[in-house]
Amino acid sequence: MTETERHETVEDSPVGWVAKHIRRYVETDGADGGTFQGYPALLLTTRGRRSGTLRRTALIYGRDGDDHLVVASNGGAATHPAWYLNLSADPTVEVQVGAERFAGRARTATAEERARLWPVMTKVFPTYARYQKDTDREIPVIVIERTSPEDSAID
């Protein structure tokens, strides 16, 4: 449990199968849930842009050096996922990868970065390419940079 989670309630995804995945991940420090159908998975906690409530979801991730990468695909829907709207409003996040938990700062990759990082993420999870074809919006790639715990505004 992170320092923030000791002081505030964290609401897990309202999607049933995602909530079950998160619960297994948390209970086993990622031993069960660290992958999802063979793909690497992390837990991302954001602060609700309207409610101020901490919200946690499970996402497939990739790496770019020390940074973690996630994709706001929303399954190819026409709208961005709520977690992406939350971190766009407040980029301070908490991440769990396996048993490791850390504070981070999330940002949308620039156009130049996305051109380089999109193939990284479609290699991790090839279905992202189909999702991009299914929607008119450009699906964002998010870069999560680790910060020191003192920098975390989620507390």
Secondary structure, DSSP 8 states (H G I E B T S, - for coil): --HHHHHS-EEE-SSHHHHHHHHHHHHTTTTTTSEETTEEEEEEEEE-TTT--EEEEEEE-EEETTEEEEE--GGG-SS--HHHHHHHH--EEEEEETTEEEEEEEEE--HHHHHHHHHHHHHH-THHHHHHHH-SS---EEEEEE--GGG----
